[in-house]
Structure formats: structure tokens, C-alpha cells
Amino acid sequence: MPKSGSDAVLWLTKAAEQGNVDAQINLGVAYLTGEIVDKNPKLAFYWYEKAAQLNDSKAQFNVALMYLKGVGVEQNDDLAIQWLKRSAAQGYRGAEEALDRIHAALKKT
């Protein structure tokens, strides 16, 4: 639910529903942080996933992190790694570094 004075959320939602990736990501951030709308990790995941499915590497990375931490979605390492790989394949540095850390940790076990 939008907080007072958040007409921006209404416009972002309209744009996001029409497939605007930037709006989808911004809604993900808004729902994750709770700054301009009530905090709702499930809706944050929903909007990040929409953008990730449209091949946005940053959104793919955010979806992976949410899967890794179980924020807004059930924790799932396999899905997290799949999304990290998709993001890294597009050259997103954060995803590449996360995969490197995961691989290093696996080698130690």
C-alpha cells in the first residue's frame, strides 16, 4: 500500500505493468526498503523477477540474492546460482564475484 504522497508509486506501477524494466526495478527497491511504500519483500521479489525475466542483469542479481537469503521467497541455493549465472553471463560484476566466492567456498569443503 502506498504511503502518503506517493503518486510516484502509482506511475511506477503503471509503467512496470507495461513492461518497463526500470520501473520494475524501482518498485522492487521500494518494496524491499519500505521507503515510499509499506515494506513487502514478496512484492519486491515479484518486481525484481519481472525485470530479471526481461533479461536485466542487475535484477537477475537481486533475484539471486533474494533466493540466497530467503527474502520474499523461499531460500533456494540452486535457483540463486542459476540467476547468478545468467547475470554473470551478461558481465554483471557483482554476480561474477558472488559466483567466484561460492566456487571458492565449495573447493574448501
N, C-alpha and C positions, 0 to 999 in steps of 0.2 A: 504494500500500500504506500503511495507517495506521501512524503512528509509535506508540511505546509510550504507553499511557494515553489513547488517542483513541477511547474509546467514543462520544464525540460524533459522530465521523465516521460511525460505523455508523448512528446515529439520524438524522443529517442525510441520509445516503444513502437510508434508508428513506422519509423524508419527501419527498425530492427525486424519488424514483422514483414517488411517488404524486401528483406534480404541484405540490408546494409550492414556489412561486416563491422565497420567502425562503431555503429550504434549498438550492435550486439555485444561487442567487447565492452563498450562503456556501460551498458546495462549490467554485464557480468561484474564489472568493478563496483558499480553502485550497490548491487545486491550483496556482494561479498563484504564490502566495508560498512554498509548501512549509513553512509553519509547523506544521501539525498532521498533514500527510500528506507523503509524498515529492512533491517538485515535479514537476508533469506538465502543461505548457502545453496539450497536446492535450485532456486531461480538463477543464482549466479552460475551454477553449473549448466543449467539449461541454456542460457545465452552464450556462455563460452563454447559449449558443444556445438551450437548452431553455427558460430563463426568458424570453429575448427573443421566442421564438415564442409565449409566453403573454402577450405584449404588455407586458412590463415595460420601461419606458423606460431605466432605468439599465443593465439587462442588454443592451438594444439598443445603448446607447452603448459598453459594454465589448466587445461583439462587433465593433462598428465599429473600435474602437481595435486590436483583435487583427488584424483584416483589414489595417488601415493599416500596422501594424508587422510583420506576418507572424509573429505569436507564436501557436503552437499550431495554425496553419492557414497555408496558402499565402497570401502577400501578394496582395491584390486591392483596388485603389482603388475600382472600380465597386461592389463589394459593400459596402465600407466606407461609401461615400456613401449607398447605399440604406438601410443600417441607421441612419446618422446622421439621414437624413430622417425615418425612422419615429420615432426617439427625439425629434427636434425637434418633430415634429407633435404630440407629447404634452406639449410645453412643457419638456422637459429642457434646462436652460440650457447645460450642457456641450456638448451636441450642437449647439445653436443657435450657440454660439461657434465650435465647430470648423468648421461649415459656413461661417460668415462668414469665417474665416481662409482656408479653401480657395477660396472665391469671390474674395477679395481677391488671393490668390496667382495665380489664373488670369487676373485682369484685368491683372496686371503682365507676363504673357507674351505 
